[in-house]
Amino acid sequence: MGFLSDSERDFATAVAHLSYVNPFLAERIEWERRALGAEHLSSDEVWHSRGDLAGQNPNEVRVAERAAALAEELRERLVNGVRATAEELDLYQDVALYLLYYRYEARFYAALMAAGRRPDFGFYEDFVADCERFFAPAGGRRRPRPDLAHLFSCYFQIRRAFHHTFHSIVGGSMPAARLRAKVWQSIFTHDLRRYQRSLYQRLGDVTTLVTGPSGTGKELVARAIAFSRYLPFDPETHSFGERPEESFFPLNLSALSPTLIESELFGHRRGAFTGAVGDRTGWFEVCPPLGTVFLDEIGEVDSAIQVKLLRVLETRTFQRLGDTRERRFRGKVVAATNLDLDVEMSAGRFREDLYYRLCSDRIETPSLAERVHDSPREIADLVLVLAERQVGEELAPELAAEVVAWIDSRLGADYPWPGNVRELAQCVSNILIRSEYLPASRGSAADPRRAVAEEILKGGLSADEVLGRYCTLVYAETGSYQESARRLGLDRRTVKARVEPGLLARLRSGRAPSAGPRRQPVRATFP
């Protein structure tokens, strides 16, 4: 008998693929099916926190049990001198790696959830002993034995990445599933083997651009990526040194003036501008090597700041306002926008060179309408999660049933949810408090120009705001600053300065503008 029987080889091959597969892609299910054969249990094709499995995968448990039995059997064969080919040794090691991850998964999870206290990684010594037990018999005849501290780091990163991705992006539709898979790829790339070999040291230099309609969870995507970064483990102190959750620096660029944006990001010296009464350290300087700066609404940033951001991304250096000393940024940048940057570049408002620095890794978040169109159950799944966040797990089912019934009877399945999940959250809150939800006028949502007219008729806008709205309306119609200036009797440069990018995007996409002056941003606390 050889080292592996045909059935053992088939199972080990499936496990080898499962060890490195994206858990949110359908190929995971296929490899589980190949590993288990007739023992495979059918389940939802999409892994999500509101599925029938509630996040528990019995097939994964069965594969882990069989992998443990096979790894022990193959280890005994090696100890007893059974010869194995290089390919068979590779398969043995992959099965052992799979087994080791699931043997310690619960302990990694306990450390992950140790909020407010120092995580306990004292089980590292047990981990090392198990690794020695399985890898020593192979004798390094094919692959060198893994660096155990690095392997420990990779296992903890995989557990953290699954947790943050799985629980941040709720819903059972395929658009939601594809979004989870894209987030996983942003963390590990499509090739986990290559990532673990060397790319784990380099992905901090890759900028991620998250695009999609307002209210679709772009900040949650950014947080999932940031919180899942690789952390090196120190076997001497049994610690990872820092928590990425404490090194996430979000800034909404549309909510601040250009001077304040520069001060927040780059810092300033005393006297750099009026009100700069002392030195200030910016987030690019505060951010540690394993931290992340999140630039929200980057599509609306001033052109002068775009130049400075480009320099940071190209050279990883910057200067404080009022200072000449070069400082180095060592963290990762994630940016987001709900604007169409192709349109913004064509209009000359967004630099092409900055865009190409941003889009080396790009994720697009789907609208709620897309998700509901794919899976009508999506609304019920999301409402239950939002209800839990409003009233807790005990009362959530009752509130969720009330909300879903109200939506079905008053809004119907075809309601487009222009405010996406953010609007759905407000719907849940309104029904909780008042037993009803009054969405924005459908007429206004269908005709943004009418909404601008209603703003003016209400008399709530200043003269400057009226001019800005009207310049934007005319420019949206003509697509030319020169022609808009001719119609308005203004200078071309005045028209260009007055056009409001956010309103322009909504006019072009058919969404209603917000009433009154630009609102302060609402922080996303839901997908």
N, C-alpha and C positions, 0 to 999 in steps of 0.2 A: 504494500500500500504506500502511496506517495504521502507527502506532507498534508495535502488538502484533497478531500474527495470532491467530485463535481458539484454536489449540492452545497458543500461548505464553501467552495470557491464562488459559486453564484451568490450566496448570502454575504460573504465577505466583500465581494465587489459592490453589492448594493450598499452595504454599510460604509464602504470607502467613499461612495458618492454622497451618502447622507451626511457624512462628517463635514463636508465642505459646501453643501448645497444652500442656496438662499431659502430659509424656512418659510418665506411668504410666497414662494412661487409654486405653481402646480407640479413642477418636477419633483418636489419633495414627496408629494403623494404617490407619484409613480414609483419612486425608489422604495418607499415603504411597502408598496404593493409587491414589488419584485422581491423584497427581503422576506416578506411574510407569506406570500402565496395565498393559499386557501384560508389562512388564519387572519388575513387582513380584514379589518372592519370598515365598512363604508361610513363616510362622515361628510360633513360640509367640506366643499372644496376650498372654501376660504376660511382661514384661521382668523377669528376675531373674538373680542371679549364678550360679545352677546350671542355667539353661536350656541348650538345645542351642546357642544362640548365644554362650554364655559372656560375655554383655554386649556383644558386637559385633553391630551391626545393618547388614547389607549394604545394605538399602534406604536407610538414612540416607546411606551413602556415595554411592550412585547419585544420590540427590536433590541432594546437595551438588555433585557433579560437573556435573550438568545446570544447577544454579543458577549455578555459576561461568560456564559457557558462555553462558547467557542474559544474565547481568549484563554480561558483556563486550560482547555484541552490542548490547544496549540502550544501553549507554554510548556506543558508537560512533555509534549513530543520533542520540543527543542532541547529541553533538559535531558531527555533520554537519548539524544543523539540522532534523531530523525533528520535527515538532510532536507533542506528546503531551497528552492530556487530564489533568485533575487526578487522576482515578481511575487512569490509567495511570502517572502519576508516583508515586502511592502504592504501586502494585504493584512498580514498579521499585525503589523504596527498600526495600521489604520483602525482595525477592530479594537485594539487595545486603547488607542486614543479616544475612540467613541465611548468605550466602556468607562474610561477614567472621567470623562466629562460628566456623564450621567451619575457616576458614583458620588461626585462632589457637587452636583448642581444645587442640591438643597442647602448646602453650607454656603455656597457662593450667594445664593438668594438671601439667606439670613443676614449675611454681611452687607448685601446691597440695601436691605430694608432697615439697617441699624441707624435710623434717623436720630440725630441728636446725641449719639454716643459713638465712641470709637469702635469701628468694626473689628471683629475678632477673626484674625487669619491664622490662629495658632494651629489650625488643621493642616498647615503647609507641610509639617513634618510627616504626617500620615500620607499626604499626597506624594511626597518624595519617596517614601518607603514603597508605596504601590507602584510608582513609576519604575523604581529600581527592580522591583520584582518582575515586571512584565518586559522591560527593555533589556535587562542584562542577558537573558537567555539568547536574544538575537545576536548578541556579540558585535554589534555594529557592522555586520557583514554586508548590509545594503546601504541604509541611511545612517548617518551619524545619530547618536542618541540625542533627543531634543534637549535644548537648554531648558531646564525644569522651571526656573524662575520666569522665563519668557513664556513657557507653556501655561504656567499658572496665570500670568497676566492675560494671555489670549482667552483662556477659559472664562475669566472674570469679565472680560470685555464682551464676549459673546452673550453671557448671561445678562449683563447690563443693557446691551443693545436690543436684545429681544424684549426685555421688560419695557424699556422706554418707547420702543416702536409699537409694540403690541397694545400698550395702554394709552398711548397718546393719540393714535389714529383709530377711532372707533367706527364700526360699521361692517356689514357683511357683503356689500356690493363689490363687484370686480374693480371699479375705479378706486375704491378704498384699499382693496388688496394690492392693486398695482402700486399705489402710493406707498404702502408699507414696504413692498419689495424694492422700490426706488430708494427709500431711506436706507435700507440695509446695504444696498450697493454703494451709496454715498459714504457709508461708514467703512465698508470692507472691500469695495470694488466688486466686480463680478467673479473674481478669482481669489477665493479665500486662502488657498495654498500660497499663492504668490504674496498676498498681503502679509501672511504670518512669517514668510521668509524674510522680507525686507521692506515692503511698502508701509508697514505700520509706523515707520520712522519718518515717512515723507508726506503722508496725506494731510498733515497740518498746513502744508504750503498750498494746498488746492482749495480755491474758493468755491463755495457752493452758492448758486443763485436759485432762489425759490420764487416762482411766479404763480399767479392765479388770482381769481377774483377776491375781493375783500370779504373777510369773514369765513374763509375756507381753512384756516388753521396753519398759515405759513409760519407763524412763530412757534407753534407746537412742533412742526417739522424741524425747525432750527434747533429747538431745545433737545429733541431726540438725538440729533446728530452730535450736538455739543456734549451732551451728557454721556455719550457712548464712546468717547475718544479712548485711545489706548493709554493705559497707565502702567509704567514699569514697576515691578514688584521688587522690594528690597528684602531678600531672604534673611538678612541679619536682624532687621527690626520688625520683620513680619508685617510690613505696612506698604501702602501705595503712595504715601506722602501727601497727596492732595485729592480733593473731591471735585470732579469737574462741575458738579451742580453749584459749587461756590465760586466758579470762575467763568460765569456766563454774564456777558455785559451787553444788554439790549439797549438800542437807541432808536427812537422813531424820528427819522430825519425830517419828516414833514411837519412836525410839531414845534420845531425850534428855528430861530433865525440863523443865518449862515455863521455869524460870529459865535453864537452859543454852540452850534454843531462843532466848529473847529476847537473851541475850548474843551468841550466834552471829550472829543476824540483825541486831539493832539496835545491838549494841555496849554498853559500859557505862563508867561513870566509876568511878574508884577509890572503894572503900567502899560501892558501890551495894548489895552483898549480901555475906554471909560468904564469904570467899575471893577477893573482888575486890580484889586487892592492887595493881592498876594499871589505867590506862585501857586499853580494848580497842576496836578499830575493828571494827564488824560488817560482814557481807557486803553489806547494802544500801548501805553507805557505800563499801566497797571496790570494788564492781561498777562498771565504767566504763559510759559511755552505750551502747556496743555489746556489753556483756556480758549474761549471763543468770544469774539466780538460780533454781535448781530446788528446789521445795518438795515432797519426796516424802512420801507418806502424810499429805497435808494433812487427810484426813477424820478423823484421830485427834488433831488438835491441840486444846489446851485452849481453852475459850470466851473467856477473857481475851485470849489471843493472837490469836484470830480477830478480835477488835475492832481490835487494832493492825494486823493484816494488812489489814483492810478500809480503814483510814485510808491505808496506804501505796498501795493500789490506787486509791483515790479521789482523793487529794491529792498523791501521789508524795512525801510528806514523812513523817518519823519523828523520834523522839528516842532518844538512848541511855538505857539504864537509869541512873537517878540524875542525869539532866541535863535541863535545860529548853530547851536550844537546839534549834531545828528544823533538820534536815538534809534534803537532797533526794536521792531515789533516781532515777537516770536510766537504769537498765537495763531489761531485760525480765524478766517472771516467767513461768515454766512450772511448773505444779503437777500432782501426780498422786495418785491414790488407787485402792485396790481395793475400797473400800466403796461401797455404793449411797447416794449423797448424798440422794436423795429420801427414803429410809428414815431417814437420820440427821436430816434436817430435820423430818420428821414426829414424830420422837422428841424433838425439841428439843435435839439435841446439835450441830447444825451450823446456823449462821446463814444465813437465806435471802438477806439482803443481800450477804453474802460470796459465796455460791454464784453469784448473778447477776453479780457482778463477775468471777468466775473463768471462767464458761462462755461468754464472748463468742466464744471459739474452742474447740471441744471435739473431741477425738479419742478413739475407743474402740479399744483393742487387742483383737483376737480371741483366743480361747483356742486352744490347740494342737488340741483336739478338733474345733473348727470348721474349722480349716485342713486337718486330715487328712480330715475328712468330705468336703470339697470336692475334695481331691486326695490320694489315697493315697500318691502319690510324695513328698509333703511330708516325711514322716519321713526318707526316704533323702537328700533334699536337705539337710535340717538336720543330720542325723548326719554327713554328709561335712564340712560347715563346722565343726561342733564337733570332729570328729576332727582336722582341720587345725590347730585351735587347741591341741589337746592334744599332738599328735606331729609336726606339720609336714606339708608337702605330700607329701613322698616316701612316708611311711608311712600317710598318711590313708586312701587307698583300701582298703588291706588291713584296717585297723581298722574302717572304716565298713562294709565287707561283713560282718565278723564281728558287729558290733553289730546290723545290720539282720536278719541271719539269726537271731540270738538273740531279738530282739523278735518276729519272725514266728513262731518255734516256741514261745516261752514265754508271751508276752503276747497275741499275736494282734492282728488289725486293729481289734478293738472296745475295746481298752484305752483308758480315758478320759483318761489323762495329767493327773491332778488338779493336779500341780505344774507343768504346762505345759512350756515350753522349758527352764526351770530344772531340772525333773525329768529331762528328756531328757539334759541335759548331765551330770547325775549318773549316769545310766544308762551313758553313754559312758565316764565315768571308772571306774565299777565294773567294767565288762566289760574295760576295758584292764588293770586291776590284778588282778581276781579271776576274770575270765571268767564272771561272773554278775552279775545285778542283782536285789535283793530289794526290790520296792516296798512301801510302807506297806500295812498290812492293808486289803484291799478292804472288809471288814466295817466297819472304822472309818471308811473314806472314805465309805461309804454311810450310816453312822449316827454322826454326830459326838457324840451323847449317850453312845454306848458308849465312845468314845475318852475322854471326860471321866471316866466311871466307871473306866476302866482306869488313868488317871492317879492317881485317888484310891486305888485298890487297891494300886498300886505303892508308896504311901507317900512319894512324892517331892515333895508339895506342902506349903507352909506353911499354917497355919490361915487366914491372910488370903487366900491363893490359893484354898483350898477354898471360902471364903465367896464370893469373886468369881466362881468358876466356877458355883457353885450359884445365886447371884442371877441370873446371865446365863441359865442354863438355864430358871429359872422365868419370867423376864421374856420370853424367847423364846416360851414356851408361852402366856402370858397376854396379852402385848402391852400391859400396863397396869402402871405402877409402883404404883398404889394396890392393885390386886388382888395383885400380887406381894408387897407389904409385908404384906398381911393374911395370906397363906399362910405367909410366913416368920416372922411375928411381929416384924418390924423396922419402923423408921421409913421412910417413903416416900423421904426424902432419902438415907438410907443405901443403899437399894436402887439408886437412880439413880447414886450415886457409885461403887457396886461393879460395875455392869454393865460388861463388857469389850467395847468396840466391835468389835475384830477377831474375837473369838470369836463375838459375836452375828451378825456378817456371815456367818461360816462355818456357823453353825447354820442360818441362813435359806437359805443356798445349798447346804447339804448337804455341805460340805467338812469334813474333820477338823481340829480345832484342833491347834496345835503342842504337843508335849509339854513340860511344865514351864513355868517363867516365860517371859515374852516374850523371844524371841530377839533378839540383835543382828541388824540387817539384813544380807543377803547382797547385795553390789553386783552388779547385772546387768552381765555382760560378753558377753552374747549376746542375740539378739532373742527 
